Amino acid sequence: MIQVSGYFLLYLIGIFIIPGLVQKFKVAPNELALETPYLKHNIRLTRKAFQLDHIREEAYPSLTELTPEDIPRNRNTIDNIRLWDWRPILQDIPADPRNPSLLPVL
C-alpha cells in the first residue's frame, strides 16, 4: 500500500507540480523570448507549405490626411482595424474583482 501511494505521489509531482513550477517561474516571465524561435519556424514552414514564400511584396503610399469623407468610402477597412491585441492586455490589467470572468475594465 505504501509503494502504491509513493508512486501516486511521484506521479502527481511529475505531472502537475513540476510542469506548473516550470511554467510559472521559467516560461511565463519570458514567454515571448522563449517561444520566438518556434513561432518563426512555424511561420516559415507554413509560408512554404502554402507557397506563400514566393509572394512579391509591394508598397503602397498611404494617404497623409484622413478626411471625414474617406470614412464612409472605406468602412470595411476601418471596421477591420485592430487597435490593440487584447491578449497582452488581459495579462497586464487585472479583471474586475467582483466578476473575474469579465474582461478587464479599460
Stockholm file with secondary structure:
# STOCKHOLM 1.0

chainA/1-106         MIQVSGYFLLYLIGIFIIPGLVQKFKVAPNELALETPYLKHNIRLTRKAFQLDHIREEAYPSLTELTPEDIPRNRNTIDNIRLWDWRPILQDIPADPRNPSLLPVL
#=GR chainA/1-106 SS CHHHHHHHHHHHIIIIIHHHHHIIIIIGGGHHHHHHHHHHHHHHHHHHHTTCTTCCCCCCCCCSCCCTTHHHHTHHHHHTCCCCCHHHHHHHSCCCTTCTTSCCCC
#=GC SS_cons         CHHHHHHHHHHHIIIIIHHHHHIIIIIGGGHHHHHHHHHHHHHHHHHHHTTCTTCCCCCCCCCSCCCTTHHHHTHHHHHTCCCCCHHHHHHHSCCCTTCTTSCCCC
//
